[in-house]
Amino acid sequence: MQKYHKEKHSIGCFSYLWYNYVGGGAMVKLTEKQKRFCDYFIESGSGIDAAIKAGYSKKAAKNIACENMTKPYIKAYIDKIIKEKDSKRIATQDEVLRYLTTVMRGELTDENIVTENIGDFMSEARIIETKVKPKDRNKAAEMLSKRYGLDKPIEKEIDIGGVVFDFTRKRSE
């Protein structure tokens, strides 16, 4: 048996009754208009503009925008789309570590445009591939070593018969 509870919402200039499904977590299917509203809202950040572009009347756009933004399944859909877009746009930890490793190992090449004089005030441009510079490789190695804690000193003391031997040193030594 499904349970519903009644909520009265007052948003902006209007009030309405909201019947919310309690417990279950079933995802409500969005209408095409609601999906368009969500897509336009993500693009513009304006609920009123999104409602108008989605096909709602200009007269009801403000109320529809307020109503749509209070519906948990519409909010969840918007959050899901934003999260998907962010995951495609922002590099993951693994991507960054792989990139730093290829730079450090010198496996990455850089393209440089070089112009060469071919005579009589004429020049020609061509692309030359060069290896990553040592300073860039060193910087990548430094960043990786910080990530893995290799830049911290090794601290080790050994007590042999009352005599303490201190083996504290930096990892690079």
N, C-alpha and C positions, 0 to 999 in steps of 0.2 A: 504494500500500500504506500503510495506516495504522499508525502506530507508537504503542505504549503503553508507559509505564513504570510500574513498581509502586512505590508509596510507602507506608510504614507511618506512620500518624499516631497520636499519643497525645495526646488532648485530655481534660482533666478526669479523669473516672473510667473512661474506656474507651479501647481501642485498636482500630483497624480498618485494613484494607488499602484503598488508594485506587489505582485504575487511572486514570491521567491521560493524556488524549490529548496527544501531543507534536506541536507544530507544526500549522499549519492554521488555527486561530482560528475553527473552526466553532462557532456558538452552539448550545448544547444546549437543547432545548425543556423548559421547566419543566412539571411536572404541576400540576394545579389546586391540590392541597394545598400544593405548594411556593410557588405564587403567593400563596395565602392566607397562608402563613407569612411571606412577604416583606412583604405589606401590613400584617399585624398587627405585625411587627417594626418597621416604619417608624413605626407609630402609638405603640407602647409603649416600644420600645427594649429590651425584655426578650425574649430568645430562648425561654426556658421558657414564658412567658405566650403568646407568639406560636405556639409549637408546640401548646399546649393549645387555643387558640382556632381554630387551623387544622384541628383534628380528630385530632391525634395523641393517643395515650393519655397520661394523667398520669404513668404509670409510666415511659414511655420519653421523656417530653418533654425532659428534660435532655440525654440522649444525642442525640436527634434535633436539638435546637437546636445542640449542638456540631458535629454532623456537617454540618448545613446551612450553618452559618457558615464552614466550611472549604472548601465547594465554590465554586470560582471563578466558575462561571456564576450561582450564586445571589447571590454578592457583587456581581457585575457588574449583575445585574438590580436589586438594591437601590440601588446607586449611580446607575443610570440613572433610576430613579423619583425619587430624592431630587433629582437634578440637574434633572429636568423640573419638579418642584414649586417648586424655588428659582427657576427662570427665570420662572415665572408670578408668583411672589410678590415678587421683588426687581426694582426698576426698573433698566432698562438706562441706559447713558450717554446714548444718544440721547433717551430719555424725559425724563431730568433736564434736558438741554440745551433740549429743546423747551418744557418747563414754565417754565424760567427765562426763556426768550425771550418767551413769552406774558405772563409777569408783567412783565418789563421794558418791553414795548411797551404795557402797560395793556389788553391784550385780555381779561384775566381779570376777572370780577366776583366780588364777595363777597356772600353773603346774610346779612343781619342781621335779627333779630327785634326789632320795635319795638312797645311797647304804647302805645296812645293812649286818653286819657280821652274817654268818650262821654257823660258826664253821670251825675249821681246815683250816685256811687260805683261806676260801672261802667267797665270798660276793655276794649279790644279789641286783640288782637295781630295784627300783619301782618308780612309779610316784605318788606324793602326791599333791592333790589340796589344795591350801591355799587361804584365802581371801586376798584382796588387803590390803596392809599395811596402817596404819593411815596416815603416811606422804604422801603417794601417794593420798589418799582420800582428805587430806587437800590441796594439790597442785591443784587437779582437782577443788575443791571448790573455791580456790583462782582465778584460771583461769576463771571459770564461773562468779564469782562475778565481775571481771574486764570487762568481755564481756558485762554484763548487767549494769555496772556502779554502782554496790552495794558497791564498795570500796571507793566511794567518800563521804565526810561528808555531813550531812543534815544541811542546813543553813536555819534557820528560826528565824525571829525577830518579836515580836508582840509589838505594841505600845498601851498601855492602859492608857489613861488619862495622857499622857506625860511621863509615866514610860515605858522604853523599856526593854522587857524581851528577852534575847538572849538564844535560844535553839539550838545553834550549837553543834553538837556532831557527833561522828562517827556512822555509821549505825550498827556496831556490839555491841554498848553499849545498 
